[in-house]
Amino acid sequence: MSRFCRFLLPLTHNRKSSPLPIRFNSISHQNHQISNHLRRNEFDFKAYMAEKIAAVNQALDVAVPPRNPTKLHEAMRYSLLSGGKRICPIVCLAACSLVGGDEAAAMPAACALEMIHAMSLIHDDLPCMDNADLRRGRPSSHRAFGEPAAVIAGYALLMRAFEHISMATIGVDEGRIVRVIGEIARLIGAEGVVAGQVVDLQCGGGGLERVEYIHLQKTAAAVEAAAVAGAVLGGACEEEIEKLRVYARRTGLMFQVVDDILDVTKSSEELGKTAGKDSAMGKATYPKLMGVEKSRELAEKLKKEAEEQLIGFECGRTAPLMALLDFIAYRDK
């Protein structure tokens, strides 16, 4: 049976432009919203998250074991295994399952994405970057191990990520594995996360367009890499990959809008990281440019546009990614 319904539409592949929301037949869209509402009520997302986080944490522990040099691997594991929401690994696994794939095929990529995420957090916290003392309720890596060890641990995690995808992915066509490596490398490199970080460091001010660029390249690009990797490894067709690509962009941007709101409405103790640091550094954020209420409205708009990308997939498989949107939109840290 086809995984996709009759109203599937092709989407642009160009990341430099932000695709307009797709318009659907109002009756079909309304029925889809009703069925998704019912599935959300029946789906235990808390249990799902707990199960996936436990599986990812176990796989990460195996993928980066304690070994020599001791200090290097302690620093790697300190940041990698320090908890966190595991959003990118969960998106990767859920996207694989959504298109009918075996989640085991996507687990190495899910782990690799978390290694890359841990690397980015280590380096973002450095004094030459965001100069943050706290991460996930604990001293940031450079505070715990010193700057040289933190920098080297980040490099080691990045290299281990690609090694792990190439060596640990089983039962998947080699061409798909190579594509995943290429997609992830592009989206975290000079066209994605790295580009966003460069502009972020330069952005003492700037308008909404510049802020959106930063977050599309940083947070949204990371979520996009996760969704595309899971879809490719799960055997998705190009149309399915493109819909999940757009879903991820909207989801990642929404995550950052909510993050900006929390940064000005919560304390460091509540967040588990240094609160208000963007404002203190004079950075442009959504609340600063739009106000908190308008920022919340934007988050809701992005959430709705992300939901629309899931229209047409097999019934029953969209629940995790639909519930994830609620989790991101209404989180408190």
N, C-alpha and C positions, 0 to 999 in steps of 0.2 A: 504494500500500500504506500502511496506517495506520502512523504513527510510534509509536503507543502500543499496548501489549499489553492484554489483556483485564482484568487485575487493577488497572487504574488507579483510584486513589481520590482524591476531592476533599479538599483541605486547607484549613484556616482561613487567612484573609487578615489576621487581626488580629495586628500585631506586638507588641502589649502582652502577649500571652500566648504562652507557648512551647509549640507543639504537641507532643503526646506522640508517641513513635516509632510508626510504622505497623506493624501486625502482619500478616505474610503467611503463606500456607500454607507449612508447614515444608519440604515437598519442593520446591515451586517456588523458595523462597528458597535452599535448599541448591544446587539446580541453577544458580541465578543466581550464587551465590558461586563455584562451580566454574568457570563460563564466564568470570566476571570475573577469576579467578585466572589462567586461561590467557591471556586478552587482555592482562593486565598483563605477563606474562612475554614476550609477543610484541611488546609496544609499547615503542618506544624513546623514553621520556619525555625523556631528556637531549637528544636530537636535536630533539624536538618543541619543548622549551622554548627551545633555542638559535634555532630557526627563527622562533618567534613573537616572542621578545624582539628579534631583529634587525629583524623587520618592524615592530614597534611603535616601536622606536627610530628607524628611518628615517622613519616617518610622523610622529613627534613632532618630528623635526628640521625637517621640511617645514612642519608646522603652526605652529611657533613659531620663525621664522627670525630671524637677527640683523637689527636695524633700530634706528632712533632712537626714543626716547632710548636711547643705547648702554648706559648703566649699568643701566637698568631691564631691558632684554632680556638683558643678560649675567646678571643676577641670576635672571631667570626660567629661562633655559637652564641655569644652573649647577645648580639643584636638579632641574629636569625631566630633564636628560640625564646625571645623575650615576650611572646604573646602577640597581641594585635588582632585586628579583625579578619585578616587573611582574605580580603576582598578579591584580589586578583586571582589567587588560586581557586577560590570558590566559583568565580565567574568562568574560569577556564574549564573546570570540571562540569559545571552546569551547562555550558555551551556544548561541550562534547556529548553529554547525555541528551540535550535538546534535539540534536540532529541524528540521534540513534546510535551514537558510538559507545564504546566501553570506556568508562571513566579511568580504568587502569592505564589505558593508552595515553591519557592526558596527564597522569600524575607526575611524571618527570618534568613536563613543561610547567605544571602548576608549581612545583617546588622551585624550579629555575626562576620563575617570575618572582617568587618570594625572596630568593637570594638576591635578585636584582633590586627588589624593593628595599631590602635591608641595606644593601650597598648605598642606595640613594639616600636613605635616612642618615646613615653614618656620615656621608659626605655633606649632606645639607646642614647637619648640626655643627660642622666644623667652624671655628672662629672666623675663617676667611670666607665663609658662606653665610649661614643664618645665625651662627654663634649661639646655639641653644644648649642649655645645661641639662635639660630633662628630655627623656624620650620614654614613653610608655611607663611613666611613673618611676623611672630609675635614672641614674646619671647617664647622660649620653656617652657614646663609645669613647670619645676622646677624653672625657672626664674620668672614665673608669680605667682606660689603658694608656692614655697619652696620645697626642696627635699623630706621631709617626705610625704607631701600631694601628690606629683607627684607619688611616689612609690605606695602609697595606692590606688590612682586613677587608676593606671595601673592594680593592682590586682583586683580591683572591676570591671573594664571593662572586664577582662578575665573571671571572674566568671559569669558576666551578659551575656556574649556571649553564653555560653553553656546552661544557663537557658533559654535564649530566643529561641534557636533552639528547645529545648525539649518542651517548653510550647506554643510557638506561631505557630509552623508548623502545618497546617491543611490540611486534604485531602490527606495525604501521608501515606503509609503503615509504621507501627511502626518499622519494620525491616530496612527499608531504612533510617529512621531518626536515628536509632542507628548506622547504618553504617556511616552516614555522621559525627556524633559526633566522632566516632572512627577515621575516616580518618583525620578530622581536628586536633584532639588531637595529633595523630601520627606525622602529617606533621609540626606542630608548636612546637613539643616537642624535646626530646633528639635525635630523628632520623632526625630532620629537622631544623627548624629555630633556636632553642636553640643551637643545635650542631654547626651550621654555625656561630652563634654569638661568641661562645666560641673560635673557631679557629680564627675568625676574630680578636678578642682581643689579641690573641697570635701572630698574623701574622705581625711582623714588616717587614719581607721580604717574601721570598718564590717565587716559580715559578708559571707558568700558571696553573699547575694541582691543586695547593693549592688554588689559587684564584678562579678557577672554582668550586672547592668543596664548598668553602664558599658561593658563590652566588647560586649554585644549592640548597644548604641547606636553605639559607635564602630567597631571593626573589623568586626563582623558586618554592620552596616548598609552599610558600604562594599562588602563582598563581595556582599551581597544586591542592591545597586544594579547591580553588574556583571552578575550572573547574569540578573536580570530584564531589563536593557537588551538583552543579547544574545539572550535568548529572544524578546522582543517584536519586535526588528528582524529576527529569523529567521523570523517568521511563526507563532510558537507559539500553541496554544490555551490557554485559561485553566488547564486542568488541568496542562498541562506547565509553565506559568509558576509555578504554586503549588508544584509539586514542586521546581523549581529554586530557588525562594525559600527553602524550608526547607533544602535542601541547602546553600545559601550561608550561612544563619544558623549551622548546625552547623559548617561549615567555618571561618567567620570566628571563631567563639568558640574552636574548637580552635586556630586560629592564635595567638590571644592567650594561651591557656593555655600553649602551647609557648613563646611569647615570654617569658612570666613565668618559666618554668623556665630558659630560656637566660640570662635576666638575672641569675640567681643562681648559675649553674654555669659560665659562660664569662667570659673577660676582654674588656676593651674592644677589644683588638687582634683577638681572634677574631671579635667581633661587628661591628666597624666602626662602633660607636657607644658612647656612655658606658654601661658596665655598672654594675649595682647602683644606678642613680639612684633607682629607685622605693623601694627599701629605705632609701636614705639620706634620702629625703624623707618617710619614715614612711607611705608609701601601703600600703593593703591589696592583696595579690596572692594568687594561688592558692597558690603555695608557702608563703607566710607563714601563710595560714589553714588549709591542708590538709597541708602538707608536700610535698616533691618527688615522692615515690612515688605518693601519692594524686592529685596533679596529673597525673602521667603516666597513671594509670588513667582519669581523667576525659577526657583527650585521646583515649584509645583508644575510650572510650564514644561521644564525639561523632563520631569518625571512622566508627564503625559505623553510627550513626544517619544520617550524611550519605550513606553508601553505599546505604542502603535507599531513599533518595529517587530513585536512578537506576534502580531496578527498573522495567521496563516500556518503556524507550526502546529504539529499534532497536539490534540487536546490532552491535557494531563501532564505534558512535559514543560510547560511554560511556568508552572507554579513557583519553582525556586527563583527564577530570574524576576518574576513579577514581585514576589515577596521581598527580594533583595532591594528593590526600589523603595518599598515602604521602610525597610530597615535603614537605608541610607538617608532617606528624606526626614525621618522622624527620630534619628538617634540623638543622644544627649552627650556624646563625647567622641 
